[in-house]
Amino acid sequence: MSFLLIGCLLFGGSHLFSILFPRWRDRLNSGLGEMPWKMLYSAVSLLGLVLMVYGFSQNRSGPATAELLYHPWDGSVHLVKLLTLLAFIFIGASHGRGYLKLWLRNPMSIGILLWSGGHLLVNGQRSDVWLFGTFFLVSLADILSSELRGKRPDYVPRLRSDVIAVAVGMVLYVVFLLGFHPYVLNIPVIG
């Protein structure tokens, strides 16, 4: 569990520091220089992510699998599938200039919030709560911070971007549902 916890602290901590303390972040950025700051931030985040994945994979077998904090409620599997589909579409919308991005204002973080929140509904093991809870907290903090700062996208929307976002989101959803989850993670989600 220690690799997972260290990874969550590094990844979540670096992101929360950047989100919650923008003045300190900007001071570090100007003190170190933009490129060294970005390299340091990226290195800490990447190391955290790698440790999270490694630690999580270690906890998927052995005695750590018995550390159940709560039982998922019946029917949550269907809800998480819907939330994950929406999450992929919203993440796809974050890269374009469509109506979805204009309406959601922060589609990447909303997508990650839906994905991680959905996974928290169906996974009650301690390692799942640490992994998905980290993503949930970071995305929630980013959404709230953006709203409080009044951060809004400003452009003329194009329907084409929304069509692409929906298509990309659906394709990614099917790839993850039928390929990544059962064959890479060894966790079938259809059945």
Secondary structure, 3 states (H helix, E strand, C coil): CHHHHHHHHHHHHHHHHHHHCHHHHHHHHHHHCHHHHHHHHHHHHHHHHHHHHHHHHHCCCHHHHHCECCCCCCCHHHHHHHHHHHHHHHHHHCCCCCHHHHHHCCHHHHHHHHHHHHHHHHCCEHHHHHHHHHHHHHHHHHHHHHHHHCCCCCCCCCHHHHHHHHHHHHHHHHHHHHHHHHHHCCCCCCC
